[in-house]
Amino acid sequence: MNIEAIKDSEFKQWLIHLKARIRQSQIKAMIKVNDEMLRLYWELGRDIVIRQMDAVWGGNFFKELSKELMKEFPEMKGFSERNLYYIKQFYLFYSQDNTIFQQLGGKLENEIHPQAGDEIQVCDNKENIILQQVVAEFEAHPIFQIPWGHHVQIFTKCKSVHEALFYVQKTIQNGWSRAMLMNFMETDLYQRQGKAINNFDRLLPDVQSDLAKEMMKDPYNFDWLVLTNDYKEKELEDALIDNITKFLLELGQGFAYVGKQYPIRVGERERNIDLLFYHLELRCYIVIELKTKDFEPEHTGKLGFYVTAINHQLKKNVDNPTIGLLVVKKKDNFEAQYSLESSSQPIGISEYTLSKFLPENFKSSLPSIEDIERELNKETEDNEPTNKNRNS
């Protein structure tokens, strides 16, 4: 190919599209491989459970099965003794939920489950029928759309299938790595998501209300921040923005940062909104007010004022009504609910947790810039050779 063809813009554009198609193909191939592997694990786990293999063949069953499979398929990972045990747990965990059990062929599998005391009968023809009838469900069901390493974290730590599916869906929606998944599980996102006290049902359309409630948490976890015990609101605000990536992850999917101390002029006076975001799914502005003290009813009135101001000055016709989020150190739920009933603006109220503190005298114990420069200059002078040394 000559140099003119390489420089040709049409060729370059085609090359961009080609690379994109190749990447898409690679992603699809990875998803397909993962799907096939999880399907195999499900079927293997089902066989072990239905045939009661570890009970029939004794305590060394997993060890012997691992040895045989690793010998026959040395290029395949996942057949260690420990992982085979996880495979059994994978099937047992999800099949305890009747909905999933029936979606993945459990209704038909039930026909070949042995009754108590009956001799175990295994019918290959029935198993083949089951596999043919559930194959479409495997590709559609969310539990077959995330990596195995994520699954092990989920089904070994979740207390219910409902909780597990919550993390499965969040992983799919947000593309969480295993480390991110583990972080959100450790902070108990399942219990916090959608728990903020709010008045959305009264003031927002049903669809927007449901999404807004799902969006908010209570409490918000700011344990990754390190502040002194006597921190002020500005310090908390600055720390959150200095850690904007972690803050956005904690807020959740869809938040776009607009600004901090966002100026808004009403009449002759200019005021500043602590934090302003735009939510891409709700299609609306989100006004966040931070309070380092306990909740007071007047906080709701001030936040409602800011929400109204944004609706008048920033909101466009294509935007949905602005939502307020008040994040306080501690709240009385009854007081919070009463204050929201008297508000004409959609507002949610949540607490936050913060556990890492520096000593109160930490700042005063730090050397000043002048002290550091003085020490550096002194060290430089001490290391300079004397005239005598230079002349010798």
HELIX and SHEET records of a PDB file:
HELIX    1   1 ILE A    3  LYS A    7  1                                   5    
HELIX    2   2 SER A    9  ILE A   50  1                                  42    
HELIX    3   3 MET A   53  VAL A   56  1                                   4    
HELIX    4   4 PHE A   61  GLU A   72  1                                  12    
HELIX    5   5 GLU A   81  SER A   95  1                                  15    
HELIX    6   6 ASN A   98  GLN A  103  1                                   6    
HELIX    7   7 GLY A  106  GLU A  109  1                                   4    
HELIX    8   8 ASN A  110  ILE A  112  5                                   3    
HELIX    9   9 ASP A  124  ALA A  140  1                                  17    
HELIX   10  10 PRO A  142  PHE A  144  5                                   3    
HELIX   11  11 TRP A  148  LYS A  157  1                                  10    
HELIX   12  12 VAL A  161  ASN A  174  1                                  14    
HELIX   13  13 ARG A  178  GLU A  186  1                                   9    
HELIX   14  14 LEU A  189  ARG A  192  1                                   4    
HELIX   15  15 PHE A  200  LEU A  203  1                                   4    
HELIX   16  16 ASP A  206  MET A  215  1                                  10    
HELIX   17  17 GLU A  233  ASP A  242  1                                  10    
HELIX   18  18 ILE A  244  LEU A  251  1                                   8    
HELIX   19  19 PRO A  297  GLN A  313  1                                  17    
HELIX   20  20 ASN A  333  GLU A  341  1                                   9    
HELIX   21  21 PHE A  362  SER A  365  1                                   4    
HELIX   22  22 ILE A  369  ASN A  383  1                                  15    
HELIX   23  23 ASN A  387  ASN A  391  1                                   5    
SHEET    1   A 3 ILE A 197  ASN A 198  0                                        
SHEET    2   A 3 ILE A 347  THR A 353 -1                                        
SHEET    3   A 3 TYR A 220  ASN A 221  1                                        
SHEET    1   B 6 ILE A 197  ASN A 198  0                                        
SHEET    2   B 6 ILE A 347  THR A 353 -1                                        
SHEET    3   B 6 ILE A 323  LYS A 330  1                                        
SHEET    4   B 6 CYS A 284  ASP A 294  1                                        
SHEET    5   B 6 ARG A 269  HIS A 279 -1                                        
SHEET    6   B 6 PHE A 255  VAL A 266 -1                                        
SHEET    1   C 2 VAL A 226  THR A 228  0                                        
SHEET    2   C 2 LYS A 356  LEU A 358  1                                        
END                                                                             
